[in-house]
Amino acid sequence: QNNFAYSGKVQYFDAIDYGPVNNPSTAGEKVSLICYGSNEVYLKEAKHLQESKLDMKFYEEFEYFDIGDVDDANIPSGAKLCHCVAVVKSKLSFFRVVAGMPRNHEYRANLNLLERYFSKVKSIMFRVGEGIYNLHACNIIHGQIDSHSIMKFGDRWKITRLCGSVIRGGPFSISRLGAHSPPEAFVRSHQESSSTSQNPSLVAEPSVDIWAFGKLVYEAFVGESMFAPLVNDDDEDLQYRCIAGWNDRYVKILTKRLSESGIGALGIDLVYNCLQMEPNTRPQSMAQILQHEFWKEKH
C-alpha cells in the first residue's frame, strides 16, 4: 500500500476525500491524489503552492498531507515520508466547450449564437488571464496552460494542474513541456529524419505562459487546434517541429483564420503579439495583456 512512497517518483491516483478524521463526510468528494516519493521533486513542483498567497478563486482547490510517520509501524526504518496533494476534480473542461463550436460548424452560421459564444469565451479568457497574472505576481510560472487545464467548478472557470508549476527562473520538468509550449522550449534538429527534442534548459519565465495564453485564445475563438492549418495536428512530433521552426508566416496564417472566424483587428493583434517567435518581442507581462483594448471591445 505504501510502496509508491519509496519509488522517488510522482504518482497519480483517483481517490475519494471524506474530509478530516474528526468530522468526516458521508458522501466524500472526488479528488486526484498526487504523491511525491522524492522530496526534491516535491519542493520543486508543489511546496511553493502551499507557501504562496494565491487568490484561490482562480484555481483548483487542493490540500496537503503526508503519508508515513516516524511512529507508523507500516513504514520501514529509515524510509522517507511521502508528500501528497489532494486536488478537487471537475467534470467539465474548457476543451469540451471549444469542441462544441468547431470551425465551419453550422452553429457558426447563426450570428446570434456565435455572438453569445464569443462573449462567453471572452469573459472566460479574461478570467484565465487574471489567474495567470496572479500566479506571476506570486513568482510562479504555470508552464502548462491549455484548454485541458481550464476547468469549471460550480459557476467558476479555474486554472488547474498547478502542481508541476515552478518558481520563476527555475527549470521545468521535461514532462511539463508539450504542444502548448513556446519555440524556446524545443531544440530543433538539423537532420530531417530526427525528432525534435524538448529543451531541458528552458527557464520558467512569464513569456512561457504568455505564448500558451495566445494559443489558447486563438483556439477558443477559431474552434480548432492552432496546428490544423499548419501541419497534421494529430502528429505530436510534427507539432513540435512546427513550434521549433516557428516564423512570422505561421502567425500570419493564424491571423487570417482569426479574421475568417469573425475576430476583429484588436483580437488579432492580441494573439499575434503573444505568438511571437522571440520571448522578448511578446508582451512582457500579463498586466500588459489584460490592459489590451480587445477586452473592452464589444462583439
BASEZA-834261 format. One record per residue (C-alpha): x, y, z; residue number from 1; residue in one letter. Coordinates in Angstrom, 2 decimals, always signed. Layout:
+---------+---------+---------+-----+------+
|    east |   north |      up |  nr | rest |
+---------+---------+---------+-----+------+
|       X |       Y |       Z | NUM |    A |
...
+---------+---------+---------+-----+------+
REM end
This chain:
+---------+---------+---------+-----+------+
|    east |   north |      up |  nr | rest |
+---------+---------+---------+-----+------+
|   +0.00 |   +0.00 |   +0.00 |   1 |    Q |
|   +2.89 |   +2.37 |   +0.69 |   2 |    N |
|   +5.33 |   +1.13 |   -1.97 |   3 |    N |
|   +4.83 |   +4.22 |   -4.12 |   4 |    F |
|   +6.23 |   +6.30 |   -1.26 |   5 |    A |
|   +9.73 |   +4.93 |   -1.78 |   6 |    Y |
|   +9.97 |   +4.97 |   -5.58 |   7 |    S |
|  +11.30 |   +8.52 |   -5.80 |   8 |    G |
|   +8.69 |   +9.24 |   -8.49 |   9 |    K |
|   +5.46 |  +11.19 |   -8.77 |  10 |    V |
|   +2.38 |   +9.00 |   -8.92 |  11 |    Q |
|   -1.25 |   +9.87 |   -9.56 |  12 |    Y |
|   -4.38 |   +8.22 |   -8.19 |  13 |    F |
|   -8.13 |   +8.74 |   -8.34 |  14 |    D |
|   -9.47 |   +8.93 |   -4.80 |  15 |    A |
|  -12.38 |   +9.99 |   -2.60 |  16 |    I |
|  -11.77 |  +12.64 |   +0.05 |  17 |    D |
|  -14.05 |  +12.20 |   +3.08 |  18 |    Y |
|  -12.65 |  +15.24 |   +4.87 |  19 |    G |
|  -10.94 |  +15.41 |   +8.27 |  20 |    P |
|  -10.86 |  +12.35 |  +10.52 |  21 |    V |
|  -12.66 |  +14.15 |  +13.34 |  22 |    N |
|  -15.50 |  +15.31 |  +11.06 |  23 |    N |
|  -15.74 |  +13.02 |   +8.02 |  24 |    P |
|  -18.26 |  +13.49 |   +5.21 |  25 |    S |
|  -20.59 |  +10.63 |   +4.33 |  26 |    T |
|  -20.59 |  +11.36 |   +0.59 |  27 |    A |
|  -16.98 |  +12.30 |   +0.01 |  28 |    G |
|  -15.53 |  +14.30 |   -2.88 |  29 |    E |
|  -13.68 |  +13.01 |   -5.94 |  30 |    K |
|  -10.05 |  +14.11 |   -6.00 |  31 |    V |
|   -6.83 |  +13.43 |   -7.84 |  32 |    S |
|   -4.15 |  +12.30 |   -5.43 |  33 |    L |
|   -0.61 |  +13.33 |   -6.37 |  34 |    I |
|   +2.06 |  +11.54 |   -4.35 |  35 |    C |
|   +5.70 |  +12.58 |   -4.26 |  36 |    Y |
|   +8.19 |   +9.92 |   -3.21 |  37 |    G |
|  +11.01 |  +12.37 |   -3.89 |  38 |    S |
|  +11.37 |  +15.31 |   -1.52 |  39 |    N |
|  +13.43 |  +17.14 |   -4.16 |  40 |    E |
|  +10.62 |  +16.93 |   -6.75 |  41 |    V |
|   +8.02 |  +17.90 |   -4.14 |  42 |    Y |
|   +9.99 |  +21.02 |   -3.18 |  43 |    L |
|  +10.35 |  +21.99 |   -6.85 |  44 |    K |
|   +6.83 |  +21.29 |   -8.11 |  45 |    E |
|   +4.39 |  +21.58 |   -5.20 |  46 |    A |
|   +5.72 |  +23.05 |   -1.95 |  47 |    K |
|   +5.76 |  +26.61 |   -3.30 |  48 |    H |
|   +1.99 |  +26.49 |   -3.86 |  49 |    L |
|   +1.42 |  +25.84 |   -0.17 |  50 |    Q |
|   +3.63 |  +28.76 |   +0.76 |  51 |    E |
|   +2.22 |  +31.26 |   -1.76 |  52 |    S |
|   -0.66 |  +33.62 |   -1.10 |  53 |    K |
|   -2.74 |  +32.62 |   -4.11 |  54 |    L |
|   -6.21 |  +34.04 |   -4.65 |  55 |    D |
|   -7.96 |  +30.67 |   -4.82 |  56 |    M |
|  -10.99 |  +31.98 |   -6.70 |  57 |    K |
|   -8.85 |  +31.48 |   -9.81 |  58 |    F |
|   -7.57 |  +27.96 |   -9.08 |  59 |    Y |
|   -8.50 |  +24.38 |   -8.28 |  60 |    E |
|   -8.74 |  +23.54 |   -4.58 |  61 |    E |
|   -6.05 |  +21.35 |   -3.05 |  62 |    F |
|   -4.95 |  +20.01 |   +0.33 |  63 |    E |
|   -1.54 |  +18.85 |   +1.51 |  64 |    Y |
|   -0.77 |  +15.89 |   +3.76 |  65 |    F |
|   +1.99 |  +13.37 |   +4.38 |  66 |    D |
|   +1.86 |   +9.58 |   +4.31 |  67 |    I |
|   +4.25 |   +7.98 |   +6.73 |  68 |    G |
|   +5.16 |   +8.89 |  +10.25 |  69 |    D |
|   +8.19 |   +8.05 |  +12.33 |  70 |    V |
|   +5.85 |   +6.19 |  +14.71 |  71 |    D |
|   +3.95 |   +4.37 |  +11.91 |  72 |    D |
|   +4.59 |   +0.64 |  +12.20 |  73 |    A |
|   +3.92 |   +0.18 |   +8.46 |  74 |    N |
|   +6.81 |   +2.42 |   +7.46 |  75 |    I |
|  +10.21 |   +0.68 |   +7.21 |  76 |    P |
|  +13.00 |   +2.10 |   +9.32 |  77 |    S |
|  +14.76 |   +4.98 |   +7.57 |  78 |    G |
|  +12.07 |   +5.37 |   +4.91 |  79 |    A |
|  +11.19 |   +8.85 |   +3.72 |  80 |    K |
|   +7.81 |  +10.45 |   +4.14 |  81 |    L |
|   +5.64 |  +10.66 |   +1.04 |  82 |    C |
|   +4.24 |  +14.13 |   +0.43 |  83 |    H |
|   +0.76 |  +14.14 |   -1.10 |  84 |    C |
|   -1.55 |  +16.72 |   -2.63 |  85 |    V |
|   -5.28 |  +16.02 |   -2.98 |  86 |    A |
|   -6.77 |  +18.08 |   -5.82 |  87 |    V |
|  -10.53 |  +18.51 |   -6.26 |  88 |    V |
|  -11.68 |  +17.19 |   -9.64 |  89 |    K |
|  -14.02 |  +18.76 |  -12.18 |  90 |    S |
|  -16.11 |  +17.09 |  -14.89 |  91 |    K |
|  -16.09 |  +19.92 |  -17.43 |  92 |    L |
|  -13.00 |  +21.19 |  -19.23 |  93 |    S |
|  -12.82 |  +24.24 |  -21.47 |  94 |    F |
|  -11.68 |  +21.88 |  -24.23 |  95 |    F |
|  -15.20 |  +20.41 |  -24.36 |  96 |    R |
|  -16.72 |  +23.87 |  -24.67 |  97 |    V |
|  -14.48 |  +24.75 |  -27.63 |  98 |    V |
|  -15.12 |  +21.34 |  -29.21 |  99 |    A |
|  -18.84 |  +22.20 |  -29.20 | 100 |    G |
|  -18.24 |  +25.17 |  -31.54 | 101 |    M |
|  -15.73 |  +23.84 |  -34.11 | 102 |    P |
|  -14.62 |  +25.86 |  -37.10 | 103 |    R |
|  -17.05 |  +25.77 |  -40.05 | 104 |    N |
|  -19.76 |  +24.16 |  -37.90 | 105 |    H |
|  -23.34 |  +25.07 |  -38.81 | 106 |    E |
|  -23.71 |  +26.70 |  -35.38 | 107 |    Y |
|  -21.27 |  +29.40 |  -36.50 | 108 |    R |
|  -23.65 |  +30.45 |  -39.27 | 109 |    A |
|  -26.11 |  +31.53 |  -36.57 | 110 |    N |
|  -24.76 |  +35.01 |  -35.83 | 111 |    L |
|  -26.78 |  +35.40 |  -32.64 | 112 |    N |
|  -25.46 |  +32.10 |  -31.27 | 113 |    L |
|  -21.92 |  +32.93 |  -32.38 | 114 |    L |
|  -22.11 |  +36.34 |  -30.73 | 115 |    E |
|  -23.14 |  +34.79 |  -27.43 | 116 |    R |
|  -20.39 |  +32.20 |  -27.71 | 117 |    Y |
|  -17.73 |  +34.86 |  -28.39 | 118 |    F |
|  -18.96 |  +36.95 |  -25.45 | 119 |    S |
|  -18.82 |  +33.98 |  -23.07 | 120 |    K |
|  -15.41 |  +32.82 |  -24.29 | 121 |    V |
|  -14.04 |  +36.33 |  -23.97 | 122 |    K |
|  -15.09 |  +36.57 |  -20.33 | 123 |    S |
|  -13.56 |  +33.16 |  -19.59 | 124 |    I |
|  -10.30 |  +34.09 |  -21.31 | 125 |    M |
|  -10.07 |  +37.33 |  -19.35 | 126 |    F |
|  -10.60 |  +35.42 |  -16.11 | 127 |    R |
|   -7.88 |  +32.94 |  -17.09 | 128 |    V |
|   -5.60 |  +35.88 |  -17.84 | 129 |    G |
|   -6.28 |  +37.27 |  -14.37 | 130 |    E |
|   -5.41 |  +33.88 |  -12.88 | 131 |    G |
|   -2.12 |  +33.74 |  -14.76 | 132 |    I |
|   -1.39 |  +37.33 |  -13.69 | 133 |    Y |
|   -1.98 |  +36.35 |  -10.06 | 134 |    N |
|   +0.36 |  +33.36 |  -10.42 | 135 |    L |
|   +3.09 |  +35.55 |  -11.89 | 136 |    H |
|   +2.59 |  +38.09 |   -9.10 | 137 |    A |
|   +3.43 |  +35.24 |   -6.71 | 138 |    C |
|   +6.54 |  +34.48 |   -8.78 | 139 |    N |
|   +5.03 |  +31.23 |  -10.12 | 140 |    I |
|   +5.10 |  +30.16 |  -13.78 | 141 |    I |
|   +2.45 |  +27.60 |  -14.72 | 142 |    H |
|   +4.03 |  +26.11 |  -17.84 | 143 |    G |
|   +1.01 |  +24.04 |  -18.97 | 144 |    Q |
|   -1.78 |  +26.45 |  -19.85 | 145 |    I |
|   -4.15 |  +24.93 |  -22.41 | 146 |    D |
|   -7.85 |  +24.14 |  -22.86 | 147 |    S |
|   -7.48 |  +20.95 |  -20.79 | 148 |    H |
|   -6.12 |  +22.83 |  -17.77 | 149 |    S |
|   -9.09 |  +25.22 |  -17.61 | 150 |    I |
|  -11.93 |  +23.51 |  -15.73 | 151 |    M |
|  -15.33 |  +24.53 |  -14.38 | 152 |    K |
|  -16.08 |  +24.31 |  -10.66 | 153 |    F |
|  -19.65 |  +25.30 |   -9.87 | 154 |    G |
|  -20.18 |  +28.51 |  -11.87 | 155 |    D |
|  -16.49 |  +29.45 |  -11.97 | 156 |    R |
|  -13.84 |  +28.59 |  -14.55 | 157 |    W |
|  -10.49 |  +27.94 |  -12.89 | 158 |    K |
|   -6.90 |  +27.10 |  -13.73 | 159 |    I |
|   -5.87 |  +23.55 |  -12.80 | 160 |    T |
|   -2.67 |  +21.46 |  -12.93 | 161 |    R |
|   -0.90 |  +23.80 |  -10.55 | 162 |    L |
|   +1.34 |  +21.00 |   -9.27 | 163 |    C |
|   +4.28 |  +20.97 |  -11.66 | 164 |    G |
|   +4.43 |  +24.76 |  -11.92 | 165 |    S |
|   +7.75 |  +26.23 |  -10.81 | 166 |    V |
|   +9.19 |  +29.34 |   -9.26 | 167 |    I |
|  +10.26 |  +31.91 |  -11.85 | 168 |    R |
|  +13.83 |  +31.36 |  -13.00 | 169 |    G |
|  +13.78 |  +27.64 |  -12.23 | 170 |    G |
|  +13.82 |  +24.75 |  -14.73 | 171 |    P |
|  +10.64 |  +22.96 |  -15.82 | 172 |    F |
|  +10.34 |  +19.21 |  -15.70 | 173 |    S |
|  +10.54 |  +17.84 |  -19.27 | 174 |    I |
|   +7.10 |  +16.28 |  -18.76 | 175 |    S |
|   +5.68 |  +19.79 |  -18.31 | 176 |    R |
|   +6.54 |  +20.75 |  -21.89 | 177 |    L |
|   +4.34 |  +19.96 |  -24.88 | 178 |    G |
|   +2.28 |  +21.35 |  -27.74 | 179 |    A |
|   +1.29 |  +24.33 |  -25.56 | 180 |    H |
|   +4.96 |  +25.35 |  -25.11 | 181 |    S |
|   +6.75 |  +28.19 |  -26.96 | 182 |    P |
|   +9.56 |  +27.82 |  -29.55 | 183 |    P |
|  +12.31 |  +28.19 |  -26.95 | 184 |    E |
|  +11.03 |  +25.00 |  -25.29 | 185 |    A |
|  +12.33 |  +22.89 |  -28.18 | 186 |    F |
|  +15.69 |  +22.07 |  -29.70 | 187 |    V |
|  +15.40 |  +21.89 |  -33.47 | 188 |    R |
|  +17.20 |  +19.01 |  -35.14 | 189 |    S |
|  +19.33 |  +19.74 |  -38.22 | 190 |    H |
|  +18.50 |  +16.29 |  -39.59 | 191 |    Q |
|  +15.09 |  +15.99 |  -41.24 | 192 |    E |
|  +14.66 |  +12.41 |  -40.03 | 193 |    S |
|  +15.41 |  +13.22 |  -36.39 | 194 |    S |
|  +12.76 |  +14.05 |  -33.82 | 195 |    S |
|  +12.58 |  +17.47 |  -32.24 | 196 |    T |
|  +13.55 |  +17.29 |  -28.57 | 197 |    S |
|  +12.39 |  +19.33 |  -25.61 | 198 |    Q |
|  +14.81 |  +21.84 |  -24.17 | 199 |    N |
|  +15.91 |  +20.69 |  -20.69 | 200 |    P |
|  +17.40 |  +24.13 |  -20.05 | 201 |    S |
|  +14.17 |  +26.08 |  -20.53 | 202 |    L |
|  +13.90 |  +28.67 |  -17.78 | 203 |    V |
|  +10.49 |  +29.45 |  -16.28 | 204 |    A |
|   +9.61 |  +32.98 |  -17.34 | 205 |    E |
|   +6.25 |  +34.76 |  -17.87 | 206 |    P |
|   +6.80 |  +34.60 |  -21.65 | 207 |    S |
|   +6.18 |  +30.82 |  -21.49 | 208 |    V |
|   +2.65 |  +31.30 |  -20.17 | 209 |    D |
|   +2.06 |  +34.31 |  -22.42 | 210 |    I |
|   +2.71 |  +32.19 |  -25.52 | 211 |    W |
|   +0.38 |  +29.46 |  -24.21 | 212 |    A |
|   -2.30 |  +32.05 |  -23.47 | 213 |    F |
|   -2.12 |  +33.35 |  -27.05 | 214 |    G |
|   -2.52 |  +29.81 |  -28.37 | 215 |    K |
|   -5.47 |  +29.22 |  -26.04 | 216 |    L |
|   -7.24 |  +32.42 |  -27.13 | 217 |    V |
|   -6.74 |  +31.51 |  -30.80 | 218 |    Y |
|   -8.16 |  +28.01 |  -30.38 | 219 |    E |
|  -11.10 |  +29.24 |  -28.30 | 220 |    A |
|  -12.30 |  +31.72 |  -30.92 | 221 |    F |
|  -11.43 |  +29.80 |  -34.08 | 222 |    V |
|  -12.63 |  +26.42 |  -32.81 | 223 |    G |
|   -9.70 |  +24.31 |  -33.97 | 224 |    E |
|   -6.16 |  +23.39 |  -32.96 | 225 |    S |
|   -3.55 |  +26.03 |  -33.71 | 226 |    M |
|   -1.72 |  +23.38 |  -35.74 | 227 |    F |
|   -4.67 |  +22.49 |  -38.03 | 228 |    A |
|   -3.80 |  +24.98 |  -40.81 | 229 |    P |
|   -0.06 |  +24.38 |  -40.41 | 230 |    L |
|   +0.69 |  +20.64 |  -40.02 | 231 |    V |
|   -1.04 |  +17.34 |  -39.24 | 232 |    N |
|   -2.43 |  +18.26 |  -35.85 | 233 |    D |
|   -2.60 |  +14.60 |  -34.77 | 234 |    D |
|   +1.16 |  +14.09 |  -35.09 | 235 |    D |
|   +2.91 |  +15.25 |  -31.92 | 236 |    E |
|   +6.40 |  +15.28 |  -33.43 | 237 |    D |
|   +5.21 |  +17.40 |  -36.36 | 238 |    L |
|   +3.67 |  +19.81 |  -33.87 | 239 |    Q |
|   +6.98 |  +20.08 |  -32.01 | 240 |    Y |
|   +8.87 |  +20.65 |  -35.27 | 241 |    R |
|   +6.37 |  +23.31 |  -36.22 | 242 |    C |
|   +6.90 |  +25.19 |  -32.95 | 243 |    I |
|  +10.68 |  +24.76 |  -33.09 | 244 |    A |
|  +10.71 |  +26.26 |  -36.61 | 245 |    G |
|   +8.16 |  +28.97 |  -35.78 | 246 |    W |
|   +8.17 |  +32.03 |  -38.02 | 247 |    N |
|   +6.05 |  +35.03 |  -38.97 | 248 |    D |
|   +4.49 |  +33.18 |  -41.92 | 249 |    R |
|   +2.82 |  +30.77 |  -39.49 | 250 |    Y |
|   +1.49 |  +33.65 |  -37.41 | 251 |    V |
|   +0.04 |  +35.35 |  -40.48 | 252 |    K |
|   -1.78 |  +32.15 |  -41.45 | 253 |    I |
|   -3.31 |  +32.06 |  -37.97 | 254 |    L |
|   -4.32 |  +35.73 |  -38.03 | 255 |    T |
|   -6.09 |  +35.11 |  -41.34 | 256 |    K |
|   -8.00 |  +32.25 |  -39.70 | 257 |    R |
|   -8.98 |  +34.57 |  -36.85 | 258 |    L |
|  -10.28 |  +37.14 |  -39.30 | 259 |    S |
|  -12.29 |  +34.49 |  -41.17 | 260 |    E |
|  -13.80 |  +33.42 |  -37.84 | 261 |    S |
|  -15.14 |  +36.92 |  -37.17 | 262 |    G |
|  -12.44 |  +38.24 |  -34.85 | 263 |    I |
|  -11.57 |  +41.90 |  -35.38 | 264 |    G |
|   -8.26 |  +43.71 |  -35.57 | 265 |    A |
|   -7.87 |  +44.08 |  -31.79 | 266 |    L |
|   -8.26 |  +40.36 |  -31.11 | 267 |    G |
|   -5.89 |  +39.55 |  -33.96 | 268 |    I |
|   -3.33 |  +41.98 |  -32.56 | 269 |    D |
|   -3.51 |  +40.36 |  -29.12 | 270 |    L |
|   -2.92 |  +36.83 |  -30.46 | 271 |    V |
|   -0.27 |  +37.99 |  -32.95 | 272 |    Y |
|   +1.78 |  +39.59 |  -30.19 | 273 |    N |
|   +1.53 |  +36.59 |  -27.85 | 274 |    C |
|   +2.68 |  +34.16 |  -30.55 | 275 |    L |
|   +5.88 |  +35.93 |  -31.49 | 276 |    Q |
|   +8.92 |  +33.72 |  -32.05 | 277 |    M |
|  +11.23 |  +35.56 |  -29.66 | 278 |    E |
|  +10.26 |  +35.83 |  -25.97 | 279 |    P |
|  +11.40 |  +39.45 |  -25.73 | 280 |    N |
|   +9.04 |  +40.51 |  -28.56 | 281 |    T |
|   +5.94 |  +39.13 |  -26.82 | 282 |    R |
|   +4.08 |  +41.23 |  -24.24 | 283 |    P |
|   +6.35 |  +41.44 |  -21.22 | 284 |    Q |
|   +3.66 |  +40.79 |  -18.61 | 285 |    S |
|   +0.10 |  +39.54 |  -18.18 | 286 |    M |
|   -0.75 |  +43.01 |  -16.90 | 287 |    A |
|   +0.05 |  +44.35 |  -20.36 | 288 |    Q |
|   -2.23 |  +41.72 |  -21.93 | 289 |    I |
|   -5.10 |  +42.44 |  -19.54 | 290 |    L |
|   -4.87 |  +46.13 |  -20.42 | 291 |    Q |
|   -5.25 |  +45.41 |  -24.15 | 292 |    H |
|   -8.13 |  +47.23 |  -25.84 | 293 |    E |
|   -9.52 |  +43.91 |  -27.10 | 294 |    F |
|  -11.14 |  +43.19 |  -23.74 | 295 |    W |
|  -13.11 |  +46.45 |  -23.89 | 296 |    K |
|  -14.35 |  +45.82 |  -27.43 | 297 |    E |
|  -17.96 |  +44.62 |  -27.76 | 298 |    K |
|  -18.79 |  +41.95 |  -30.30 | 299 |    H |
+---------+---------+---------+-----+------+
REM end
